[in-house]
Amino acid sequence: MRHRKRTVKLGRTSAHREAMLANLVCSLIEHRRVTTTLAKAKAARPLAEEVVTLGKEGSLAARRRAVSLLRQRERVRTLFENIAPAMQNRSGGYTRIIRLGKRRGDNAELAILEWVDYQLPVEGKNKRKKQRTQSAAGAAESVKGPSGEGEPGVPGGENEAGTAATEQKKTPFWRRFRKKPVD
C-alpha cells in the first residue's frame, strides 16, 4: 500500500528525479522565475520552500544541508545572501505557480514557478522605448522645413497616401510590407 507516499515520480528514477528537481530549484534561485511543466513545478515547490527555510535559519549546518540538497555552492550562497533575507518576514509560501496553458508540441500543461516577491523588470524596457520615440521625434523635427510642415516624400513629411510618417510607425510591422491594391 502507498499510504501517505506523496512523491511524484515523473517517470524517472529516484536519482534522476532528485538531480532534475535540484537543478530546477537552482535555476529558480539564479533567474528568479522558471517556466516548466506543471507537474515539475509542483514537485519542485516543496524543495524550494525547504531550501528557503534553511536559508532563513542561516547556520552552518543549514548551509551544509542546502548544499547537499542543491549540489551547487554558488546558488546556495545566492540563496543565503539574497533570497532568504528578503523572505525573513514570511512564515511560508515563498513560491507561486502560475499556469500558462498547454504546450503546442506535446499538449503538456505549462507553468511558471517564481518567488512570491518577484517583480518583472519593466522599467528598463520602457526607458529604451521612450528614448527611441524621442529620438524619432527629434529626427522628424530636423527634417521639417521652416514652416513646420514636412515636404512630400521626405521622412517626417507626408507619404504617397497623404498620411504622416509618424502614423505609419503605429501600424503593425507586418502591415507595412503588404502590397497596396492597384487602382
C-alpha positions in Angstrom: 0.0 0.0 0.0 1.1 3.5 -0.8 -0.5 5.3 2.1 1.0 8.8 2.7 3.6 8.5 -0.1 3.3 11.8 -1.9 6.4 11.8 -4.0 5.5 12.3 -7.7 7.8 10.0 -9.7 7.6 12.0 -13.0 8.6 8.8 -14.9 12.2 8.9 -13.7 14.5 7.0 -11.4 14.9 8.5 -8.0 18.5 9.7 -8.7 17.4 11.4 -11.9 14.4 12.9 -10.3 16.4 14.4 -7.4 19.0 15.8 -9.7 16.4 17.3 -12.0 14.5 19.0 -9.2 17.7 20.3 -7.6 18.7 21.8 -10.9 15.2 23.3 -11.3 15.4 25.0 -7.9 19.0 26.2 -8.7 17.6 27.8 -11.9 14.8 29.3 -9.9 17.4 30.8 -7.5 19.5 32.1 -10.4 16.8 33.5 -12.7 14.0 34.2 -10.0 11.4 32.6 -12.3 11.3 29.4 -14.3 8.9 28.1 -17.0 8.4 24.4 -16.8 5.7 21.8 -16.9 3.0 21.9 -14.2 4.0 18.5 -12.7 7.7 19.5 -12.4 6.7 22.9 -10.8 4.5 21.2 -8.3 7.3 18.6 -7.5 10.0 21.3 -7.2 7.9 23.7 -5.0 8.4 21.7 -1.7 12.2 21.5 -2.3 12.4 25.3 -2.9 10.3 26.0 0.2 12.6 23.7 2.3 15.7 25.4 1.0 14.5 28.9 1.8 13.6 27.8 5.3 17.2 26.5 5.7 18.4 29.9 4.3 16.4 31.8 6.9 17.9 29.7 9.6 21.4 30.7 8.4 23.5 28.3 10.4 26.5 26.4 9.1 24.6 23.1 9.4 21.7 24.6 7.4 24.1 25.8 4.7 25.6 22.3 4.5 22.2 20.7 4.3 21.2 23.1 1.5 24.4 22.2 -0.4 23.7 18.5 -0.1 20.2 19.1 -1.5 21.1 21.5 -4.3 24.6 20.4 -5.2 25.7 23.9 -6.3 27.6 26.1 -3.8 27.2 29.3 -5.8 23.4 29.0 -5.8 23.3 28.2 -2.1 25.4 31.4 -1.5 23.0 33.4 -3.5 20.1 31.9 -1.6 21.6 32.6 1.8 22.7 36.1 1.0 19.9 37.5 -1.2 16.7 35.5 -1.3 16.4 34.2 2.3 16.8 37.7 3.9 14.1 39.0 1.6 11.8 36.3 2.8 12.5 36.8 6.5 9.1 38.2 7.4 7.2 35.3 5.7 6.4 32.1 7.6 5.9 30.0 4.4 4.6 30.2 0.9 7.7 31.6 -0.7 6.9 30.4 -4.2 3.9 30.7 -6.6 2.8 28.6 -9.6 1.2 30.4 -12.5 -0.5 28.2 -15.1 0.3 29.1 -18.7 -1.8 26.7 -20.7 -0.9 23.8 -22.9 2.4 23.4 -24.8 1.9 23.1 -28.6 4.1 20.2 -29.3 3.0 17.6 -26.8 0.0 19.3 -25.1 1.8 19.3 -21.7 0.4 21.8 -19.1 3.0 24.6 -18.7 3.5 26.8 -15.6 5.8 29.5 -14.2 7.4 28.8 -10.9 8.6 32.1 -9.3 9.3 33.7 -5.9 6.3 35.5 -4.4 8.2 38.8 -4.1 9.5 38.6 -7.7 8.7 41.7 -9.9 9.2 41.7 -13.6 11.9 44.2 -14.7 9.7 46.5 -16.7 11.5 49.8 -16.2 14.4 49.1 -18.5 12.2 48.3 -21.4 10.1 51.5 -21.1 13.2 53.7 -20.9 14.5 52.3 -24.2 11.1 52.7 -25.8 10.9 56.4 -24.6 14.4 57.1 -25.9 13.6 55.6 -29.3 10.4 57.6 -29.5 12.2 60.8 -28.5 15.0 60.3 -31.0 12.5 59.5 -33.8 10.6 62.7 -32.9 13.8 64.7 -32.9 14.8 63.3 -36.3 11.3 64.2 -37.7 11.6 67.8 -36.5 15.1 68.2 -38.0 13.7 67.2 -41.5 10.8 69.6 -41.4 11.1 72.9 -43.3 11.0 76.4 -41.8 7.1 76.5 -41.9 7.0 73.4 -39.7 5.4 71.3 -42.4 7.2 68.3 -43.9 7.7 68.0 -47.6 6.0 65.2 -49.5 8.2 62.2 -50.0 10.6 63.2 -47.2 10.8 61.3 -44.0 8.8 63.3 -41.4 6.6 64.7 -44.1 3.7 63.1 -45.9 4.0 59.9 -47.9 2.1 58.8 -51.0 -1.2 58.1 -49.2 -1.2 61.5 -47.6 -0.7 60.3 -44.0 2.0 61.5 -41.8 5.0 59.1 -41.4 4.5 59.0 -37.6 1.1 57.4 -38.1 2.8 54.8 -40.3 5.0 53.8 -37.3 1.9 53.0 -35.3 0.8 50.3 -37.7 1.9 46.7 -37.0 5.2 45.6 -38.5 3.7 43.0 -40.9 1.2 45.5 -42.4 3.9 47.9 -43.6 5.1 45.5 -46.2 1.7 44.4 -47.6 1.1 45.0 -51.2 -1.1 48.0 -51.8 -4.1 47.5 -54.1 -3.6 48.7 -57.7 -6.2 51.4 -58.7 
